[in-house]
Amino acid sequence: MRHHSVNYLTVAAASALLSFSPPTPLAFAFQCPSSPNMRMTTRHDSVLPREDEIMDTVESSFHDVAVADAEDTVMRATFTSRPLPSDESKEPMKSRLPPRTRGRNNRKPLLSDPVSLRKRTDALLSDDDDSHRHQDPKADKKTFHRLIDAWARCSRHDSADMALRLLRRMEYLHNQQSNNDDNQLIVAPTVKTYNKVLRAVSYSQHPDAGRIASDLLNEMKQQSHQRNLTPNTMTYTHVIDAISRSTNPEAPHTAQRLVQEMTHPTARVWNSVIQAWSTQSQPEKASQCLDIMEKIAESTNNEEVRPNEYNINTVISAYAKSGRDDSADKAIRILQKMERLHNNGSKNNNNDNNVRFVPRVETYNAIIDAYAKSGQLSAPHNANLLLQYMTELYVTKQNVYAKPNVRSYNSVMNAWAKSKDMYAPEQAMELLNQMEEENDLRITPDATSYATAINAYARSLNYNKAEMAYGLYQRMERIYKFTGNTALQPNTIVCNSVLNACAFTVGDVKEQCRAIDIAKNVFTRMINESALSSIKPDEVTYGTYLKVICNQMPEGGQKNEIVRVIFRKAAKDGLVGKLVLRQVKEAIDMDGRVYDMCFGDNYEKEVRPRRRPSFDSLDDLPISWTRNVRRKEQRLNNAEHARSIGVPKDSDEILL
């Protein structure tokens, strides 16, 4: 009888993960059972129902950012009201100015140095020696505006608060000047001031940005006659932007009500309303906005509010993000209408329609993504046909803007990866090979391309899928070393995809042994080289690797000890996410001793007395365990919170 050897993480080597002063390679030493009566128990029956959930967790790290939101990036680049960088072409002019004037006009240090920005802001916000600062020529309206603009650009967690404090300081100084009968009123806030503050609020990640912006708008309305603070188009634009980014269910209703208050609405501000409906997964409401915009344009002769290609792209993206079965079909109907308007404009020499409704590659990419998320059996085939249609439009010069790019191919590959088609990995590989063979920089594969192809293997039931995924990883690494193309440098997402393929490997003992060995190699490299490369473990890394251990190793003390060591390492790195907790809970359900091994007495006595942690929430865990976890509703500034309760930022005392 043949004996299949497998390397498992030894307790001694795994424990070395907790210190990691010099990188120490992880050693594995465990023999696979050779007797049929000592078969490995993999418990696939209990974990397979959650396979899609784990796959989506890994996918969300790359595809939802790189593909689904690609169109939003294009739209924001077009509609954004951010000011352009200062013109460097004026540099020769500075040499003719006096030294002091040159220093004042040099805005770069203020915008690029957060320390200087905060120091200058604190100086203006100080309440000491108001009379002296009142006469300070630097404390004029222009200085306040520059500081507010700088806080808007830096996008820190307290940007909105600092901009608001500067506004209140201007109002205070204005009132002081009024009481002193000062006619200069050099710091009186204007509509322009409020608009700058509103822009800082809308750009910030403040959870109450919508409410703050609405309060400022009401404040302007109340003082519109006394201080000439009548809100203008830019005011409403920033307010609606802030509201549209809110997750409040009432946000789209509020945004649409405000845009209908405007005397001169634009397509740009309506795009924020469409985006708000998209955030609430209501693409039908988003589509209705296009009809409303058309009616307003016809009744008021306001061409600036007439829908353009970016509004239509946002609606198509709304259908794609909704993930409904019929989302792709409805998006196709919008595309067909868009193509008809474009073609009619070309035939009638109507340059307006020809430009406003030209379907671009972002439009087609959004529809391909809608197919990928629809779950239809025919979705990957339809996505592939649409890719061929785009190529035909470009080659025949019917639409030169429809030329496929790397996102187009990645989206089609993702449609195959998410399908249940047994030939999905082969189809994804065919597209990847085509991208590599084409001598076109627009479709040169990147890290997302390889991660998507690896994920196609991970989702399949193919034998030897861990080996195939690892082979793609090594192929990508060889090409990167040969070409030096940074877009092909293996990163955390690619490594997580390989671990994912190992976690759901099915087959005999030899197949399981190989999957564990591959996972060990990838995980070890991520740990040892995290300080030297772009491959840094995250919460998905630890959770997926624990999934490999839980799925592929037999029950016993050695498995429990490995779970404990990996969990403690994740806690030390501040990367205990929900996926990590889920795997630990699974191990605890199988063996109650794992709880004490992972959490220990220190947790019960020092951190949460008389309370066991909930495995459905991270809030019951110490902040230092979750400080580096990326969450949509992460606690504001975990580091400051930790210090406020006396826990150092990098404290590991609970792990000792």
Secondary structure as UniProt FT lines:
FT   STRAND          5..9
FT   HELIX           11..15
FT   HELIX           16..18
FT   STRAND          28..31
FT   HELIX           36..38
FT   HELIX           44..47
FT   HELIX           48..50
FT   HELIX           51..59
FT   TURN            60..62
FT   HELIX           64..68
FT   HELIX           70..79
FT   HELIX           88..90
FT   HELIX           91..94
FT   TURN            95..96
FT   HELIX           99..105
FT   HELIX           108..112
FT   HELIX           114..125
FT   TURN            128..129
FT   HELIX           130..134
FT   TURN            137..138
FT   HELIX           141..154
FT   TURN            157..158
FT   HELIX           159..179
FT   TURN            180..181
FT   TURN            186..187
FT   HELIX           191..203
FT   TURN            207..208
FT   HELIX           209..222
FT   TURN            223..226
FT   HELIX           233..244
FT   TURN            249..250
FT   HELIX           251..261
FT   HELIX           267..279
FT   TURN            280..281
FT   HELIX           283..300
FT   HELIX           303..305
FT   HELIX           309..322
FT   TURN            325..326
FT   HELIX           327..347
FT   TURN            348..349
FT   HELIX           351..356
FT   HELIX           361..374
FT   TURN            377..378
FT   HELIX           379..395
FT   TURN            396..397
FT   HELIX           400..402
FT   HELIX           406..418
FT   TURN            422..423
FT   HELIX           424..437
FT   HELIX           441..443
FT   HELIX           447..459
FT   TURN            463..464
FT   HELIX           465..483
FT   HELIX           486..488
FT   HELIX           492..503
FT   HELIX           509..528
FT   TURN            529..532
FT   HELIX           539..552
FT   HELIX           557..572
FT   TURN            573..574
FT   HELIX           578..590
FT   HELIX           593..602
FT   HELIX           603..607
FT   TURN            609..610
FT   TURN            615..616
FT   TURN            619..620
FT   HELIX           623..626
FT   TURN            627..628
FT   TURN            632..633
FT   TURN            636..637
FT   HELIX           638..644
FT   TURN            645..646
FT   TURN            649..650
FT   HELIX           653..655
//
